[in-house]
């Protein structure tokens, strides 16, 4: 999360949320990633799936108590030139020697945040530290999901440099909230990652390639879509909130040609794969011994239903 801006105009609250994926999608990504795990991990993560889900946004909340947290959520690749991933050393020591640690922190450190949390998770598995496993798993998942959101890879993170303010919330919050119930979420099983640092940079590089499309397509849409129909007002609790209209959101979503679905799917698979790889690198400890409270029959039935839907490419929609 880079910024949260709330403006009050004529009694209407206008929210600009610059949180990667928005809270809704972070919850969904963390929860569905549990269903990618192998048998040796599945029991433990299923028993703690509500914790993993509820803490999907804890890394964002850390910003309010830790002034060093914000850079962990983004990496402004375009600050480093036209070919940033060619010029940027992947190891922190080398990158800091070339650009300075102050520069790296100013323009974002998400690939290194992913890697650090990965090795903290390995350590937690080795120590059989249940609390640390769960908290670190949730935080690692958050940073991975951040890295899959294109606007977290550019200085123009909210379209502020191209007069497209609000595009961050549109792409990462509004579109998933409106359309993600129809996405196909079956990404298969988690895969082993042999080089977490290289994989983190690979994810960032892939997301960065989509930045131009995210910006260009919305700018093109603005030239043809009636401005009077671009926004709408919705009731959120006791507030009236100005949001992008369903019609505008649908038009943008269509022009993106499945990009949001692809990035959510990639996030789910990456999260499961990083969890799985950390467990393997820790020696595959017996996680079943760490289950403090086994699931009830009803909870097992509910999760079995969710997993069956996941395997069918669907998601359980709670009313």
C-alpha positions in Angstrom: 0.0 0.0 0.0 1.6 3.3 -1.1 -1.2 5.8 -0.2 -4.7 6.1 1.1 -6.4 9.3 0.1 -9.9 10.2 1.3 -11.6 13.3 0.0 -15.0 14.6 1.0 -16.9 16.3 -1.9 -20.5 17.4 -1.4 -21.0 14.8 1.2 -19.6 12.0 -0.9 -16.4 10.2 0.3 -14.0 9.6 -2.6 -11.6 6.8 -1.7 -8.4 6.3 -3.6 -6.9 3.0 -2.4 -3.4 2.4 -3.5 -3.1 -1.0 -1.9 -1.8 -3.8 -4.1 -4.8 -5.9 -5.2 -7.0 -4.3 -2.5 -7.9 -6.1 0.6 -10.5 -8.3 -1.2 -8.1 -9.9 -3.6 -5.3 -10.3 -1.0 -7.7 -12.4 1.1 -8.7 -14.5 -1.8 -5.1 -15.1 -3.0 -3.9 -16.2 0.4 -6.9 -18.5 0.9 -6.8 -20.2 -2.5 -3.0 -20.7 -2.3 -3.6 -23.2 0.6 -5.3 -25.5 -2.0 -2.1 -25.7 -4.0 -0.1 -27.4 -1.2 1.0 -31.0 -1.1 -0.3 -33.5 1.5 2.6 -32.9 3.9 1.6 -29.2 4.3 -2.1 -29.2 3.5 -3.3 -30.3 6.9 -1.5 -27.6 8.8 -2.4 -24.8 6.4 -6.0 -25.9 6.1 -6.3 -26.0 9.9 -5.0 -22.4 9.9 -6.6 -21.1 6.7 -8.6 -18.5 8.5 -5.5 -17.0 10.1 -3.7 -17.1 6.7 -6.7 -15.3 5.2 -7.3 -12.8 7.9 -3.7 -11.8 8.0 -3.4 -11.3 4.2 -3.3 -7.5 4.8 -1.2 -7.4 8.0 1.8 -6.3 6.0 -0.1 -3.3 4.8 -1.1 -2.5 8.4 2.6 -2.6 9.5 3.1 0.7 7.6 1.3 2.6 10.3 3.6 1.4 13.1 6.8 0.9 11.1 8.2 3.8 9.1 10.5 1.4 7.2 7.7 -0.9 5.9 6.4 1.0 2.9 9.3 0.2 0.4 8.7 -3.5 0.9 5.5 -3.3 -1.2 6.9 -1.9 -4.5 9.8 -1.6 -6.8 9.9 1.5 -9.2 11.8 -0.3 -11.9 11.6 2.6 -14.4 13.7 4.8 -12.1 16.7 2.7 -13.1 16.5 3.3 -16.8 15.0 1.7 -19.9 16.3 -1.8 -19.1 16.2 -1.8 -15.3 16.4 -5.6 -14.9 19.5 -5.8 -17.0 21.3 -3.1 -15.0 20.0 -3.9 -11.5 22.2 -6.4 -9.5 19.9 -9.0 -7.8 21.9 -9.3 -4.6 21.3 -6.5 -2.2 24.9 -5.9 -1.4 25.8 -5.4 -5.0 22.7 -3.3 -5.7 23.4 -1.1 -2.7 27.0 -0.7 -3.8 25.9 0.4 -7.2 22.9 2.7 -6.3 23.2 3.1 -2.5 20.8 1.6 0.1 19.0 5.0 0.4 18.1 4.9 -3.3 16.9 1.3 -3.1 14.7 2.1 -0.2 13.3 5.2 -1.8 12.3 3.4 -5.0 11.2 0.1 -3.4 12.5 -3.2 -2.3 9.8 -5.8 -2.9 12.0 -8.4 -4.5 14.3 -8.4 -1.5 11.4 -8.3 0.9 10.1 -11.5 -0.8 13.5 -13.2 -0.4 14.0 -12.1 3.2 10.6 -13.4 4.2 11.3 -16.6 2.3 14.3 -17.4 4.4 12.6 -16.3 7.6 9.9 -18.9 6.7 12.5 -21.6 6.2 13.9 -20.7 9.6 10.5 -20.8 11.2 9.8 -24.2 9.7 13.1 -25.5 11.0 12.3 -24.2 14.5 8.8 -25.6 14.4 7.6 -22.1 15.4 3.9 -22.2 14.6 3.3 -18.5 15.2 6.3 -17.4 13.1 5.3 -19.9 10.3 1.8 -18.4 10.1 2.7 -14.8 10.3 5.7 -15.1 7.9 3.6 -17.1 5.4 0.9 -14.4 5.4 3.5 -11.6 4.9 5.4 -13.5 2.3 2.1 -14.0 0.4 1.4 -10.3 0.6 4.7 -9.2 -0.9 4.4 -11.8 -3.6 1.0 -10.6 -4.5 2.3 -7.0 -4.5 5.0 -8.0 -7.0 2.3 -9.3 -9.4 0.5 -6.0 -9.6 2.0 -3.9 -12.5 1.4 -0.5 -10.9 3.7 -1.5 -8.1 6.6 -1.6 -10.6 6.5 2.0 -11.7 6.9 5.5 -10.4 3.6 6.3 -12.2 1.9 4.0 -9.6 -1.5 5.9 -9.6 -1.3 7.4 -13.1 -0.4 10.7 -11.4 2.3 11.4 -14.1 -0.2 10.9 -17.0 -3.3 12.6 -15.5 -4.9 9.2 -14.8 -5.2 9.5 -11.0 -7.3 6.6 -9.6 -6.1 4.0 -12.0 -4.4 2.1 -9.1 -7.7 1.5 -7.3 -9.4 0.8 -10.6 -7.1 -2.0 -11.7 -6.2 -3.6 -8.4 -9.4 -3.2 -6.4 -12.5 -2.3 -8.5 -11.9 -4.8 -11.3 -11.3 -7.8 -9.0 -14.3 -6.9 -6.8 -16.6 -6.7 -9.8 -15.4 -9.5 -12.0 -13.1 -12.0 -10.1 -15.9 -14.3 -9.1 -16.0 -15.5 -12.7 -12.2 -16.2 -12.9 -10.8 -19.7 -13.3 -8.6 -20.2 -10.2 -7.3 -23.7 -10.7 -3.6 -23.2 -11.1 -2.6 -26.7 -10.1 -0.1 -27.7 -7.4 2.7 -25.7 -5.9 6.1 -26.1 -7.6 9.6 -26.1 -6.1 11.6 -22.8 -6.6 15.3 -23.4 -6.6 16.3 -19.7 -6.5 13.9 -17.5 -4.6 15.8 -14.3 -5.3 15.9 -14.9 -9.0 12.2 -15.9 -9.0 11.3 -12.7 -7.2 13.0 -10.6 -9.8 11.4 -12.7 -12.6 8.0 -11.9 -11.2 8.8 -8.2 -11.0 10.2 -8.2 -14.5 7.1 -9.8 -15.8 4.8 -7.4 -14.0 6.8 -4.4 -15.3 6.2 -5.5 -18.9 2.5 -5.0 -18.3 2.8 -1.4 -17.0 2.5 0.2 -20.4 -0.6 -1.7 -21.3 -2.3 -0.9 -18.0 -1.7 2.8 -18.5 -2.2 3.0 -22.3 -5.4 1.1 -22.4 -7.1 3.2 -19.8 -5.9 6.4 -21.6 -7.3 5.1 -24.8 -10.7 4.3 -23.1 -10.9 7.8 -21.7 -10.9 9.2 -25.3 -14.1 7.3 -26.2 -16.0 6.6 -23.1 -18.6 9.3 -22.1 -17.1 11.2 -19.2 -20.5 11.6 -17.6 -20.8 7.9 -17.2 -17.3 7.2 -15.9 -18.1 7.4 -12.2 -21.0 6.3 -10.0 -21.9 6.7 -6.3 -22.3 3.6 -4.1 -23.4 3.2 -0.6 -20.7 1.6 1.6 -22.0 1.2 5.1 -23.0 4.7 6.2 -21.0 6.5 3.5 -21.6 7.4 0.0 -18.5 6.5 -2.1 -17.6 7.7 -5.5 -16.3 4.7 -7.6 -15.7 3.9 -11.2 -19.0 2.9 -12.8 -19.7 -0.7 -13.6 -19.9 0.1 -17.3 -16.5 1.9 -17.3 -14.9 -0.9 -15.3 -16.3 -3.5 -17.6 -15.0 -1.7 -20.7 -11.6 -1.4 -19.2 -11.6 -5.0 -18.0 -12.5 -6.2 -21.5 -9.7 -4.1 -23.1 -7.1 -5.7 -20.7 -7.9 -9.1 -22.3 -7.7 -11.2 -19.1 -4.7 -9.5 -17.5 -6.2 -9.2 -14.0 -7.2 -12.9 -14.0 -3.7 -13.9 -15.2 -2.0 -11.9 -12.5 -4.3 -13.2 -9.7 -3.7 -16.8 -10.9 0.0 -16.2 -11.0 -0.1 -14.7 -7.5 -1.9 -17.8 -6.1 0.6 -20.2 -7.7 3.6 -18.2 -6.6 2.4 -18.0 -3.0 1.8 -21.7 -2.8 5.1 -22.4 -4.5 7.2 -20.2 -2.2 5.5 -21.7 0.9 6.2 -25.2 -0.5 9.8 -24.5 -1.4 10.5 -23.0 2.1 9.1 -26.2 3.7 11.3 -28.4 1.4 14.4 -26.3 2.1 13.7 -26.6 5.8 13.8 -30.4 5.5 10.1 -31.0 5.2 9.3 -31.0 8.9 6.1 -32.8 10.2 3.6 -29.9 10.3 0.8 -32.1 11.5 2.4 -32.1 14.9 2.0 -28.3 15.0 -1.8 -28.3 14.5 -3.0 -26.8 17.8 -6.7 -27.3 17.0 -7.9 -29.8 14.5 -10.7 -28.8 12.2 -14.3 -29.8 13.2 -16.3 -32.1 10.9 -18.3 -29.1 9.7 -15.1 -27.1 9.0 -13.6 -30.0 7.1 -16.8 -30.3 5.0 -16.7 -26.6 4.2 -13.0 -26.7 3.1 -13.6 -29.8 1.1 -16.4 -27.9 -0.7 -14.1 -25.0 -1.3 -11.3 -27.2 -2.6 -13.6 -29.0 -4.9 -14.7 -25.7 -6.3 -11.0 -24.6 -6.7 -10.3 -27.8 -8.6 -13.2 -26.9 -10.9 -11.7 -23.5 -11.4 -14.3 -21.7 -9.3 -14.5 -20.0 -5.9 -16.9 -20.2 -3.1 -18.9 -17.0 -3.1 -20.0 -16.1 0.4 -23.2 -14.1 0.6 
